Amino acid sequence: MTVTYEPPREMLRLEGVSKRFPGVKALSNIDLSVRQGEVHALLGENGAGKSTLMKILGGIHQADEGRIVIDGTECHFAGYGDAIAAGIGIIFQEFSLVPYLNAVENIFLGRYRTNRFGLMDQAAMQREARAVFDELGVQIDLGVPICQLSVAQQQFVEIGKALSLKARLLVLDEPTATLTPNEAEHLFKVMRALRAKGVAMIFISHHLDEIFEVCDRISVLRDGANAGHADVAATTVDALVEMMVGRRIEQSFPPKPQPAPNGRKVLEVPGIQLVKDGPVNRFDLHAGEILGFAGLVGSGRTELALGMMGADRAHRKTVLRNGQPVRLDDPTQALAHGIGLLPESRKVEGLITDFTIRFNISLNNLGRHRRAGVVDTTSEKRAADELSRRVGVKAPGIDTRVATLSGGNQQKVVIARWLGHDCEVLIFDEPTRGIDVGAKAEIYQLMRELTRQGKSILMISSELPEIVGLCDRVAVFSGGAIVATLSGDAINAGEIMRHATSSSPSLPSSSGSPS
């Protein structure tokens, strides 16, 4: 008997989709095909058009030209409700959950189950929600407010909500951005199970290794147009990067300089204890170096940096700047001593996105431009423009709203602000989170250029490749303690993970003694 192979049927087809906004053509003649039971990666730099395309698929925007075809039938979505009715569920990077409602209430918000008396049937909703989470293989406390759940649990509530709506196509926008490696691996396990049941998925991620782990096919956008399609099994990381940025990125990381013997210490922390009976840590930072803080999520990297600079309380600490003891009780004092922080959440803590580039750069710097008690706007504007150019912000001008910029350019605006303060020490917390590969390379080059100019950088990162590729020394954390300080050839993924997964807070340093 001859068995004829039939490829999975096409579930979604986008044909010739175009979209214009005032002054810009966001999408130009986009084609995209997704099959039943397929995980389809959608790649592209920030600003390539991915979000706009998904908002058109979700009925949030309407295309100026083109067609949406689902199961062979052309569809017209006037709103998100129409997309849901057609079996499309979108899980945005910013969750759409009500924080003070529990998982059950969020899943059935606006469509509560009722009994024969017309009253809300809590038991029925509990059963349905539990069945959804059992299908996903996740444990969720259904009785607590969403805000008390972990980010990963909230992610699964979003997925559960979409599945309860009988979604046959899930769009996952940067779903692993805030997950630990173990949480991300569980998400991939769930995605594979959904794929086996015929659910189609569009997966958006800047982590190319994830694409090769969980996806079947890939579509790439560049500057609002199709840049190529590929089967995962028949492509490479280099080929994808070239499609995304229109050029080869031969070396993402700039070369490391030769370590200076007996380099000047711009920052010394001979002892810091965040909580009573907690570990006592020590480290130092040399002029012109990038010191990495590496370790698993929750290992205490950010907490130590914030405690050092006074943004969080510390039980006790000693900090020296250029060899002199300094008091750092709050970030204002840290700033006065030339220490600036680029926070992990740039949109929430680092920028006022509804304001302009100029405003965000000048924020906290206006005193430098005050003349006789009045701000000299000409001087302020000139300085903001010079700083914007210095860090390479790509925008029509400094009066452009920050919200319209890509993630990489937003990060550059934050850097420009601290350069305006003449900060000698810069703390970068997850500097490339949510940034595409092309912008990452630019940020790396900018960081290395800053060190050549005499700045010193303390970089906290969960991405091992950038810790290995960029840092001159690496302090590895485990259980709130610095368990090793690595340098030279010891800075490699295996050595870092060996220390990061150790339960001992007293491992010897691989570079001699801990700094």
N, C-alpha and C positions, 0 to 999 in steps of 0.2 A: 504494500500500500504506500502510495506517495503522499507525504505530508507537505502541504504548502504553507510556508511561513507567511503570516500576515502581520505587518508592522502595526504597532498601536495606532488607533485612529486619532485623527487630529481633533482636539477638543476646542482649541482657540486659534483663531487667525486674525491678526491685525493687518490690514492692507492699506498702504499709502497714507498713513496717519500723519497729518500736519497740524501744527498749532502755532498761532502767533499771539504774542502779547505786545502791548504798546512799545514800539522801538526795538523789538527783538523777535526773531523767528525761533521759537524754542524747539520745534520738531519739524523735520522735513522729510516727508514721504517714507515713513517708517513701516517696515514689514516685520512681523514676528509670528512664529507658529509654535504652539505648545501642544504636545500629545497627551493623551490620557495616560495617567500613571507615570509621568515624567517629572523629574526635577530639572528645570530649565534655568540656567544662570543668566542673569541680565547684568552686564558689566559696563563700566564707563567711568571716566573721571567725574568728580563733582561738577555739576553744570552741564553734563553731557545730554541730559534730557530724561533720565530714568524715572525720576519722581513725577515729572509731567506726564509721561506715558502711562504710568501706573494710575495716576489720578484720572486720566481719560478712561482707562479700563474700569475704574471704580465709579464713574459717573460724577466725579467731583468737578472735573473740567469736561467740556465738550470739544471734540476735534473740529477744526475748520474744514478739513477734508479727510477722506478715508472711511474705512468700514471696520466694524467689530463683528466678527462672525463666530458664533458659538454653536458647536455641533451642526454646522452647515447652515445655520439660520442667522441672517443679519439682525443685529440688535442695536437699539438706540436707548442709551441710558440718560435720563434727565436728572438723575441724582443717585446717591449711593444706594438707596433703597431698591432701585431698579437693578443695580448690579448684584446685590444680595439675592434678589428674587431669581436672577439668572444663574446663581450658584457660585458667585465670586466673593471671596472673603479676603480682605486686605489687612495685614497686621503691620501697622506702621511702626517706624523706629520709636516714635513718641507714642506711648500707649494711650488708648482711648478708654481707659477704665476710670470709674468713679472711686477715688481712694478710700472713702469711708463706707462704702457698701462692700459686702462680702462677695465671694466668687459666684455664688448662686444668683444673687441679686444683680450682679454685673452681667452674667450670661443671659438672663431673661429680662433685662431692663427694657421696658416698653412693650413687652409681649409676655406678661406674666401668665402662668397657667392658672386656670380657675376650675373650681369644682361645679357640681350640678346646681349649687345655690348661687353661683356667680361670685363666690369668694375666692381669694387667692389660695391656691393649693400648694402650700410650702412643701408638703411631703412629696408631691409629684415632681416638683422642680429639683428637690434634693436628689431624688432617684435618677432623674435624667442627667443632672450634673455629675453625679457619682459614676454613672455608666460611661459618660464621655471621658472622664479622667482615668477610669479603669482601662478604657480603650487606649489611652495615651500612655498608660503605665506610669503615671505620676501620682504622688500623694499630695493632696491639697487639703488644708484645713478649711472646710466650707463655712465655718462659723465666724471666722475672724475677718476684720476689714482688710481690703486689698493692700492698704498701706503697710500692714504688718507682715506681708509675705515678701519673700526674696524676689529679686528682679527676675530670676529664672522661673519662679512659680508664677509671677505675673505674666510672663511670656506664655506659659502654658495655659493660663486662664484665657488669654487672647485667642490662642489656637482653639481651645475648647469652645469658646463663644462662636468662632467661625464654623466649627464642625457642627455645633448644635443648630446652626442655620442651614445645614445640609450643603455646605460649600463643597463644590467639586474641583474648584481651582483656588488654591491659596497663594497669596503674594506675601512673601516674608522679606521685609525691608531691614537689612542689617540686624538680623535676629540675634547674632552672637556678640554684638558690640560690647555688651556689659556682662557677658557670661564668663564663668570660669571654664578652663578646659574640660573639666568633668561634666559641667552643665551643658556645654556645647556638644559634647559627645552624646549625651542623652538626647538632646534635641535632634541630632542626626539620626539616632536610632528610631525616634518617633517618625521622622520624615521618611525613613526607609519603609517603616511599617505602613504609613499612609500611602506611599507610592505603590506598595504591593496590593493595596485595596483599590487602586485605580484613581486615587486623588492626584491631580496635577498640581505642580507647584512652580512658581517663579521665585527664584532665590537671588536676592541682591546682597552682595558682600564685597568689601575691599580686600578680604583675605583670600588670596588666590589659592592657597593650600586647601581651603575649605571647598573650593569649587571642584578640585580634583578628588576630594574625598566623598562628596555626596551628590554631585550633579551628573546629568547624562549628556546634555547639550548646552551650548553657550551662544548667546547673541551679544554683540558688543555695539554700543553707541559711542559716537564721537562727534561733538559739536552739533548735537541734535539730529544726526543722520546715522543710518546703518553703516557700521565700519567692518562688519563681518559676522559670519556664523561658523560654528565648528562643533564637531563631536569631541567630548572631553578626551576620549581614548586616542584621538588623532591630533592632539595639539600639545603645546608646551607653554610654560609660564612666559618665556621670552616672546613667543608668538602673540600671546594675549596682550602683554604689555605694549607691544608694538602696535597692535590694533587699537588699543585704548588711547595711546598718547600720540600716535602718528609718527613715532620715531623709536629707535632702540634706546633703552636705558642700559648701557653697558655696565655701569657701576653705580648702583644706587647710593653707596656710602663713599664719601670722600676719603682719601688716604689719611691714616692717622699719623700725626707728627711723632718724631722720636721723643721719648720722655726726657724732660730736662733734669739733669742731676741736681738734687737738692733744690727743687723748685720752690718758689715762695708759696707759703700757705696763706691763702686769702681768708680761709674759714677753718677754724678748729673747734671741734666739739669733744673735749677730753672726757666728758661724761654727761649723759642725759638719761633720766629715768622718767618715763611718762606716768606711771602709776606706782604707788607704794608696793614694794615686794615684787615689782616687775623687773625685767632685765635692764641692766645698765649698758648703754651702747656708747661707742665712741667712733668718730670718723673725722676726716679732714678733706679739704678741697684745695688743690693747687691752682696757681695762676695759669690760665689758658688751657685747662683740662676739662674733659667731660667725665664726671663720675656718675656711674649708673647705680640706681637702687633697683635690684632685681629680686624676684621671689614670687610665690604664688599669691593670688588675690587673697587679701585678709592677713597677709604676713606682717603687716605693720609698716610698710614702706612710707606711704603717704602720711600716716599718723606721726611718724618720727620727724619728717620734714616740717609738718605743720607745728608740731610741738617745739621744734628748734627755733622757728621764726616767730613764735608767739601767737600763731593763729589758733592753736589749741593749747590747753593747759598742760604743763608738765610738772610732775611731782618735784623734781629738782634737775637743774642743768647748769652747765658752764659753757659759755660760747665766747670765742675769741675771734675778732676781725682784725686781720693784719697784725696778729700778735697781741692785741690789746683786749682785755675783757670788756664785753658789752652786755647791756641789759636789753633783752628782747621779750617784752611782756605782751606785745601786740604787733600786728603787721605794720602799723605806722612807725613804730620804733625800728622794725626791720628795714623798712624803706629808707628811713633816715640814715641807716648804716649801709645802704647800697645793696639791699637784698630784695629782689622782686620775685613774685610767684605767678606763673602761668598755670591756672588751675585746671584740673581734669575736665570739669564741665565748663568749657569756654562760653557757651551760650547762656548759662545760668549765672555763673560766678565771674566770668572774665569780660563780658561785653554787655552793652545795652543795644540789642540788635535793631531796635526801631530807630536808633539814632545814627548819625553819619559816621563815616570813617574819621573825619576831622574831630568830631566831638569825642569819640572813643579814644583817640590818640592823645588828645589834649586833657582828658579827664585826669584830675589830680596833678596836672602840670601847669595849671593856669597861673599859679603864683610866679612862675618864671617869666611871665609876659605882662605882669602888672606894672603899670607906670602911674605913679601918683594915685594909687588906689583904684585905677581903672585898667581893665584888661586891654592891652594893645592887640586888637584883632588881626592887624596886618602881620605882626610878629608871630602871633599864635598860628595863623593860617600858614605862614611860610615854614614854620618849624614842623607842623603836621605834614605838610606836603613833602618836605625833605625827608622826614622819617618814613613816610609811606613809600617813597621811591627807594630809600636805602634798603628796606626789607623786601622790596619787589612786589608790593600789593598790586594785583591786576584789577583795575576798576576804571570806569570813565573819568572819575575824579574823586577828590577827597570829600565831596559833599554827597557821595553815593551812600545809601542806607546800607549798614552792615548786614542786615537780614538778606540782602540780595546777593551776597558774596558766597563763594564756595567755602567749604570747611578750611581748606588750606589758606585761603586769603584772610579768613577771619582770624586764624591763628597768627598770621603775620601782623595783623592790626594789634593784637595783644602784645606781641613782641615789640612793636614800634613804640607802644606806650611806655614800656619799661626802659627802653633805650632812651626815651626822652627824659627819664629820671636819672640817667647815667648810672644805672645799676651795674655794679661790678660782678655780682653773683646773681645768677638767674636759676630759679627752680622750675623745671619743665615737668609737669605731671601729665603723663600719657599724651605727649605732644602731637602724635599723629593719629589718635583715635578718630575714626570716621573720615579719614582723609585718603584720597585715592593715591595710587602708586606714583603718578607723576608729581603730585604736590608733595608727597612724602620725600622724594628725592630733593626737591627744592628746599624743604624745611631742614633736611640733613645738611645740605650745602650751607644754608644760612647759619645753622648752629656752629658748624666748623669755622666759618668765616668770623663769627663772633669771638670764638676762642683765639683766632689769629690776631684779633684786635685787642686781646688782653682780657676779655670777659671769661668767667668761669661758670660752668653749667653743672647743676645737679639734676640728672634726668631719671625720673621714675617711669618705668615702662613694663607692661605685661608682655610685650612682643620680644621674644628672645632674639630674632634676627637683628633688630635694631640695637639691642643691648650689646650683642657681640660685634656688630659692624661699626658701631659709632663710638663706644665708650673706651676711654683710656684706662680706667680702672672700674671695677664693679664690686659693690658691697652687696652681698647676698643675704637675704632675710629668711628666717624661718621662726615661726612662733613669736614674732615681735622682737627677735634679736638678730643682730648682724652676726652671722655664723662664719663668714669668710669674706676676705677682701682679695679679689683676683686682679692680676695684671698680666700683660704679655700674652704668651701662648695659653695660659690658663683660662683666658676668657674664651670659652667655647660652650656650646649648648649643653653638652654632657656634663661638664664640670659644674656649671651653674645649677642644673637640675639636681645633681647629686647632693649639693649643699642645701638647695631650697626644699628638698623633700626629706631632709634629715630632721629627726625629732630632738637632736642634741643642740643646745644653744652654745656649746663650747668647742666647736670644731676649730682646728687651727686654720690660719689663713694660708692660702696657696701662694701668696706673694711675700711670705715672711711672717710678719705680725700684722694683726688688724690695725688699720689706720683709724 
